[in-house]
Amino acid sequence: MCIRDRNPEYKIVGHTTSVVDSIEYFKENTDVNLILADVRLSDGLSFEVFKEVNVSVPVIFTTAYDEYAIQAFKYLSLIHISEPTRQAEISYAVFCLKKKNRNKEK
């Protein structure tokens, strides 16, 4: 995955493919500093996860459906990336996160 390749300080700590699994994961794992989420999961939309679990970290949403872009920004979305996802777009989103974090530290 390009995030790990270009940003070795980041660690992938989990992978889920459904709303149910994602809710369970985030209830049990709070040591997360960035979420990369596809809007459409096997059993619904990832927005359902964030209605059930309070998440206070940035989210990068990816989807092939532009109608979800506005909705994505309601859930701490850092950026919305249309699919097919390009490595440069994800790298840019991570760059924005790093820049935002550096500005908070000042």
Salt bridges, closest charged atoms under 4 A:
GLU9 OE2 - LYS98 NZ 2.78
GLU89 OE2 - ARG86 NH2 3.23
